Amino acid sequence: MRFKLIILALALIATENGFAQKKENKTQDWLISNAAPYQSRIALAGQDIVLDNGLVRRSFRISPNAFCYDYTNLTTGQQLIRAVQPEAQLQLNGKWYNVGGVDGQKERAYLRPEWMPSFTANANDFSYVKHETSELDPLLPWKGDKWWSTHKAAGKGKVLTFTYAAPANATLNGVEVKVHYAIYDGIPLISKWVTVQNHSKQTLQINQVINEKLALVEEESAVVGSVEDMKKQHGLYVESNFAFNNAMRYHLSDQSLHWNADSTYTSQVNYNLKTPAILEIYPTVGVGIRLAAEDNFSSIRSWELLMDSYDRERRGLAIRKMYRTIAPWTTANPIFMHLVSKKDEQVYTAIDQCAATGYEALILSFGSHVNMEDTTVANLAALKKLADYAHSKNIKIGAYSLFSSRKISEQDDIINPKTGKTGGTFFENAPCFGSNWGIGYAQQIKTFFEKTGFDIWENDGPFPGDQCASTSHPGHHGLEDSQWVQFNMQKQLYHWLNARGVYINSPDWYFLDGSNKTGIGYREVNFSLPRENQRILNRQNIYDALWEQNPSMGWGFVPLTAYQGGGKEAVLEPLHEHREDYKQLMMQYYGAGVQACYRGPRLYDTEQTKQTVIDVIQWYKKYRTILNADLIHLRRADGRDWDGFLHVNASEKGIKGLGMLFNPLKTAITRTIELPLYYTGLSAHAKITWDDKTVKTASLDHRAKTTITLTIPAESYRWFTVE
């Protein structure tokens, strides 16, 4: 009877908020509708607390201890929870503790609600004290008005916080743990993190914090198979702000997601009990810090996005919407040039060229004459003069600085725990952020931006995750806390810059801590290949990168002058001699919404070249909103036939799609191509305009698809808009 009352209460909550399922009505598809039908709510029904937004529901019972018993995808009806778990686990002073959770579930393959009244609390666990609700604050205080972006503010939602007290029989009197859950409007997304408050009079050793532990329904059942080899639950995508290693892809950069076997799940099909049925979130090498009396600790933060499809495009669209929701700064996308300068006069000239062609920013690239670590009065004054001139022309200005992948000194470099010596790190040699030099470097960067007024930091080689065995570096105690301390120093620097409105290019996955853009993923030596090769390779890079990231999140590369070798067929200088190649490289990057590093001494060399650049930039700005929208993959470049992609934005009132189609062949081709227009939000009919000239009305089938027949000139492209 009690369970029926709970379900009735949940149904009433859903009805009040208009959460009825409309699976067949695409106007209510959360990927193409606004957040209005899916507002977040936290409701109390007896001893049950429910987070719900019409897309995801997560339910907790708070007696005899707090535990999660329900995690449902409300679009598909999928229940993710098969067994109860602690709400977090902590290793404190070398001993493990559960936070929340209950005992008593014997069958672990599924959970029947009528079992729950018999569950018991464990006296050795942190126990529920109270819960609080609040509005969701933005992740970072980003100044969105400084940059062009599609999203100026973070998504809204609600936060549920449970407070837990230490077990009475532990030597942890005064240690309080809070477990936080945030639910977002308009997206099936829940975030989770843990904070520890040390109100005791002693220093607390925090060895490890597992901020999430879920006993999930298995994705597949196999009699024989290992945790590594068997399929993981596809109904849940998890990302955390603990990712690094330069891979430029999240799933390869992640350092927190762990799939484990569940030996207590004895009825599973796998004979060796190795089904990957437990998901845990924690830093792989541990935390290892000492928390002083009256000090606070905050764990890594994870986001759990419920998936309603196995389709790669739809899953990618969901992840891209997640970034726009939680990290709106990743949608900022300034039009910038990469200048290689040896003297100030070259900078002034480049600023003038940027202003004349419609560019918005200039970055002094690696190899330039700017040294951000030189904080002498004379150097800072000279650079402020450059910034002031750029700003007088309405141009933002930035500079390059390398942190890792360099050797500083035997005293300041990472000490390899395997050898006890410097060297052998991720980049072979690297300084320790916790060394005297590293601490000083962070302050030098802050001083540089405070005194010069520069707007962009191109931070090459951010902290890649190296552990340091030094016991003499002032920033960390030893090996066990070295990664956590260095990672947080990197994050804190990005947070500081983000709050000042500084734009950050960083070749690593620090998006959820303030970086704006990373490399789209390319092999640098490829830019020494002939321009014909670069065209196709660049389109492959774009196609591959934009499955799970928005166009604004990655940068490409165009070598105006020689880069890492290559002959005259590899570069664009003299620009007027290769104007068509220059234009097509710009069009395919800007057509994808991706900024490239146009690296060289100038943007144009003749009036004709100048006009070409102006024409492309004006075209990009005219269609900028749709060009920065989601990208639908049509066909990957292979050099054998046409390739292309389609931008879609159902929320736009006018242009809802823009496509780019390319012909790599040396003869013109005529092709009939299917266009999937579902994510434009259109139905029945669409107006397609070719090259800003020819207008046709297309009929859409029940899947919102249509076919088009067109001719694409040799080694060229066509583009079209959809309304």
Secondary structure, DSSP 8 states (H G I E B T S, - for coil): -HHHHHHHHHHHHHHHTT----TT-GGG-TTTS-STT---EEEEETTEEEEE-SSEEEEEE-SSS-EEEEEEETTT--B-EEE---SEEEEETTEEEEES--B-----S---GGGGGG-B--TTSBEEEEEEEEE---SS---GGGS-BS--S---EEEEEEEEE--TTSS-TTEEEEEEEEEETTSSEEEEEEEEEE-SSS-EEEEEEE-EEEEE--S---SS--TTTS---TTEEEEES-B-SS-SSHHHHBSSEEEE--TT-TTSS-TTS----EEEE--TT---EEE-TT-EEE---EEEEE-----HHHHHHHHHHHHHHH-GGGGB---EEEE--SSHHHHHHHHHHHHHHT--EEEE-TTSS--TT---HHHHHHHHHHHHHHHHTT-EEEEEEE-SSS---TTTB-B-TTTSSB--BTTBS-B-TTSHHHHHHHHHHHHHHHHH---EEEEES---------SS-TT-SSHHHHHHHHHHHHHHHHHHHHHTT-EEE-SSS-GGGT--BEE----GGGGGS-HHHHHHHHHHHHHHHTTSS-GGGEEEEEESS--SS--TTT---SGGGGHHHHHHHHHHHHHHT-EEEEEES-S-SSHHHHHHHHHHHHHHHHTHHHHTSEEEEEE---SSS-EEEEEE-TT-SS--EEEEEEE-SSS-EEEEEEEE-GGGT--SEEEEEETTTEEEEEE--TTSEEEEEEEE-TTEEEEEEE-
